C-alpha cells in the first residue's frame, strides 16, 4: 500500500485547465497508455471554509483500472512555488465501475508555463477503501495546459 504524505492545512490555491499525458510503456491494446485530466479547484481562506471544485481523471493505463474518476470532495489543497507553481491536493472520488468503492485520490501538478519548452507535469494515484492502489500515473502533458496559482 503506497503511503503519501500530505500537508494538513490547505493554503490559498487555484488550478484550472486540462490535458493529456502519454506513457508509451503503459500501453497495451486496447489500453491507450494515456490519462487525461480536467481540473477546476480553488481555495481562498478569506472567503472559503473548505477547498471547492472538481477533478476528473480518465485512465487508460496498464497496471491500473481502466475507468474514469470524478472527485466528490476536495479535502486538502496546497500550492507553492514561483517559477514552476506546484499544487498538491487530496480528496474523495468515485468511478462508474461499481466494483471500486471508497475511493480517495492524491494529485500533484507542476505548471511549467505556456511556452512549450517545459511541459506541465501531472502525477496521481487512486486508492480504494482498503488502501489498495486502483490507478496511478505520472508524466508530462503532451497536449493541454493547467494553470496553477501558488500560495
Beta strands, then each sheet from edge to edge (+ up, - down):
strand 1: 13-22
strand 2: 34-43
strand 3: 52-60
strand 4: 67-80
strand 5: 86-94
strand 6: 103-110
strand 7: 121-127
strand 8: 133-149
sheet 1: 1+ 2- 3+ 4- 5+ 6- 7+ 8- 1+
end
